[in-house]
Amino acid sequence: MKKFLNDFKAFAIKGNIVDLAVAVIIGGAFGKIVTSLVNDLIMPVIGAIFSVPDFSALTVTINEAPIMIGLFIQAVIDFLIVAMAVFIMIRFLARFKKKEEVRAEILPIATKEEVLLAEIRDILKEKNQA
């Protein structure tokens, strides 16, 4: 049990828990913003286009069981907006990471002194081999 607690403490101290908690909190807040965007802006426009004043009330009844098509469509639009935002963020981070990798791969340009020293080194190697 003590080993388990020590392992958990090491894991929590690394920052993984804190990063995860921040991501969950921001994700929850972002979800609320997206839900408001869909419910308060997008769905009323779609409802006006299709002459349905309250799109969330759009239902189909089968054997006296209401099927909430409007709520499902709202959930799908919520998902698509969140998925698009996550995709854009990941793509942005990938581009940023790619630029860092390119910078790391660029070799510094040799100065004149370094070129001369390399030539001298090569000449000395040739003399020692002969």
N, C-alpha and C positions, 0 to 999 in steps of 0.2 A: 504494500500500500504506500509505503514511504517513497519507493522508486516511482510509482505512478504520480504522486504529488510533485516530486522533483521534476519529472518529465513535463508535467502540465505547467509548472512554474516556468521552466525554460522556454516552453512553447509560447506562453502568454507574454513573457518578457521580450521575445523577439519582435513583437509588434504585429504579428499576424492577427491576433484577436482584435487589436485596436483598429487596424486597417479594415477588417471585416465589419466591425461595428459601425465605422464611419460610412462604409459602402452601403450597409443596410439602411442607415438613417437617411442618407442622401437619396437612395433608391426609393424609399417610402415617400419622401417629400416630392421627388420627381414624379412618382406614380400619381400623387394627388393633383399635381399640376396638369399632367396629361389627362386625367379623368375629367378635370374641370374644363380643359380645352375641348375635349370631345363632347361632354354633356352640355356645356354652355355656349360653345361657338359652332362646332362642326355639325352636330346633330340637328340643331335648329335650322341651319341652312339646308341640310339634306331634307329635313321635314318640310320646309317651305317649298323646295323643288318638287317633292312628291305629294304635296298637299296633305301632309299628315302633321297636325299641330304638335302632338306629343309623340315623338318617334319611339320612346321607351314603352309606350302603351300599345304598340303594334303587336298583336298576338294572332295566333291561329288556334282555333279550338278543335280538338279531336276527341270525340267521346266525352265531352264536357270537361276536358283537361286543357287548360290554356298553355300554349307553347309560346314563350316570350321571345319572338324573333327580334324585336327592336332592341331588347337588352343584349341579346347575343351579338347583334351587329355592332352595338356600342363597344362591347368587350373586344371584338375583333379589331375595331379601329383603334382602341386603346393599345392593344398588343402591337399592331403594325407601327404605330407612332413610337412606342418604346423600343421596338426592335430596330427601327430606322435610326433612332438617336444613339443606341448602343453601337450599331454598325458604323455610324459616322465617327463616333468617339474612338473606336478601336482602329479604324482606318487612319484617323489623325495621329494616334499614338504610334502606329506602325510606320508612318512616314517620318515622324520625329525620330524614331529609333533607327530607321534606315539612314537618315542624315548623320546621326552620331556614328554609325558603323562606317560610313564613307569617310568621315573625318578621321576616324582612327586608322583607316587603311592608307590614307595619303601619307606618303613618305616625305620627310623634309628634303628640300633641294640641297644638294651638296655644294658647299662653298668652293672657291678656287683653291684655297689651302687644302681642303679635304681631297680634292681631285689630285693635286700635286703629291700629297702624302700617299695616296693610293698608288700612284704611278711609281713613286720611289719604292714602296713596299713590293710592288710587282717586279721591279728591276732587281731588288735585293734577293727575292725568291729565285729568280732566274740564275743569278750569279752563284747562289748557294747550291743549286741543283746541278750546275755544270761542273 
